[in-house]
Amino acid sequence: MNYLRAILIVLILWTGALAAAYEPAPVTYVIVGVGMTLLVLTLLLEARIRQGDPRQVVVGGVGLLLGFVLAALVLAILGGLPITAGLVSSGTLVSTFAVAVIVLLSGYLGAAAARAVTYELVLFRQPDHEGGTRARFLVGEKSLIDGRIVKLAESPLLSGEIIIPRFVVDQLNQLAASTTPMDRFRGERGLDSLRRLQQNRMRAVYIREIDLLHGEIEGVLDYAVQHDARVVTHNPEMIREASRRGIPIVNLNDIATMLEPEILSGDELVVRLVKQGKEKEQAVGYLENGNMVVVEDSRADIGRTVRVAVTGIHQTRAGTLIFARKRDAPVEGTLTMVEGEPSGATEGVGRS
């Protein structure tokens, strides 16, 4: 496709240059300028079509043709009426403008109406392996920045189409262009998740325009209702509103919590100690899920990876606080822990 696009551009530019060279008149320059503008618009339209849903492109084209047919019927009717016959067929500038407006509006309305009912047509629904219709998952900005949606999409647990609102892509691009390092990192991470989703050949990923007239949350939820989609998010406000409206939600935090291995007293863990605890001789490390591990009599081992035995577990609003004692056995890979301190982790408390 790239070489065809290059040939098209070269031919149009060459034709325009020849026209300007052999007919150096203002009208020629205007025509060449219009042609270059149409070329740019065509390339932009092609880019949007490639990012969109092919079903909507096909149905939109059919709707456009039907709109033109409707315009021809309207003009034929108007041409047969004594009151409007002169206006439609007089050939004046006003007549030409009126005909152009009727044709363009009819084509636009036909295409818009056809695209609006794309997913309601059984012909264009994609069946899954069980004979039903394929599920749709609407993914937001925070889920892309979080990154866990990529691993979930690579598993059979998330079977269906992934839909990403265009405003989410725009927000990620703005974050990636930010001068603030944290915002830039979040934007780049979200865009990287988007690229990895699009590279997954087992999962169809579409970027969609969403009406944000009533706000982002309402727009996303309205789209989910209209297209029978589930919303993948861990935004508390969106989860509350979706629950109120009865819209299915896939909460990444709930899935992660359900899949966490259960830790009991006496279990052995391997953890890297990263800082001092509040009590004397305590050291602190963290599990991969952010839960804090407070190890007794291990302050001298800060910066090292040690094997510990769980002595107690304390539930807090921020997560699970685990108390442990150091084992003297050498470290061999059983459960590897995060080597750094996660943001917003629970502060260490006293002994169990």
Secondary structure, 3 states (H helix, E strand, C coil): CHHHHHHHHHHHHHHHHHHHHHCCCHHHHHHHHHHHHHHHHHHHHHHHHHHCCHHHHHHHHHHHHHHHHHHHHHHHHHHHCHHHHHHHHCCCHHHHHHHHHHHHHHHHHHHHHHHHCHHHCHHHCCECCCCCECEEEEECHHHHHHCHHHHHHCCCCCCEEEEEEHHHHHHHHHHHCCCCHHHHHHHHHHHHHHHHHHCCCCCCEEEECCCCCCCHHHHHHHHHHHCCEEEEECCHHHHHHHHHHCCCEEEHHHHHHHHCCCCCCCCEEEEEEEEECCCCCCEEEECCCCCEEEEECCHHHCCCEEEEEEEEEEEECCEEEEEEEECCCCCCCCCCCECCCCCCCCCCCCCC
